[in-house]
Amino acid sequence: MSYVIRSVRAHEWPAAKELRLAALQDPVAPLAFLETYEAAVARPDSFWQERTAKGAEGADGAQTVIAEAPDGQWVGTVTVLMEEPGTTDWAGFPVERKQGHLVGVFVRPEERGSGLTDVLFDATVEWAWAHGAERVRLIVHEDNGRAQRFYRKAGFEPTGVVVPLGSAPGESELEFALERV
């Protein structure tokens, strides 16, 4: 099968919403996402429209890349958020240099192992490099070993930065990064 790897378009918010809700129902969702299915499904359409537009084709501050199957179904996604030096990130840490931050990584279970995640990562990392990132990073739950193994295979290395989870006392997330060479 051949898949189309591309950026979302703003008008495709219903498909973006459907894929995100599928991701939030995955068994590892509590470790992988900082949002619950219940909270997401309750959001109004305006939320999904705005969220999709912010990462749509042509946007500068973020890009959401999807894998589209031949039948048109979206089967995977990764979003890269650009973080500027002198700002603080979502966890309150200072951003010291321009970087891409990969979030929302999801491939439908029936497509896992097909190489789609590699291709999605390549597309988002290349987008970040093209937009001036000096490095690309991601944050992964300390107990999400499957994701950590994939990130290492993709060239990301632990940086030593540990992010305590305020929503789950005693649990942490780890930063992994890929430096531009």
HELIX and SHEET records of a PDB file:
HELIX    1   1 ALA A   10  GLU A   12  5                                   3    
HELIX    2   2 TRP A   13  LEU A   24  1                                  12    
HELIX    3   3 ALA A   29  ALA A   32  1                                   4    
HELIX    4   4 TYR A   37  VAL A   41  1                                   5    
HELIX    5   5 ASP A   45  LYS A   54  1                                  10    
HELIX    6   6 PRO A  109  GLU A  111  5                                   3    
HELIX    7   7 LEU A  116  ALA A  130  1                                  15    
HELIX    8   8 GLY A  145  LYS A  153  1                                   9    
SHEET    1   A 7 VAL A   4  SER A   7  0                                        
SHEET    2   A 7 ALA A  62  GLU A  68 -1                                        
SHEET    3   A 7 TRP A  74  GLU A  83 -1                                        
SHEET    4   A 7 GLN A  99  VAL A 107 -1                                        
SHEET    5   A 7 ARG A 135  HIS A 141  1                                        
SHEET    6   A 7 SER A 172  GLU A 179 -1                                        
SHEET    7   A 7 GLU A 157  PRO A 164 -1                                        
END                                                                             
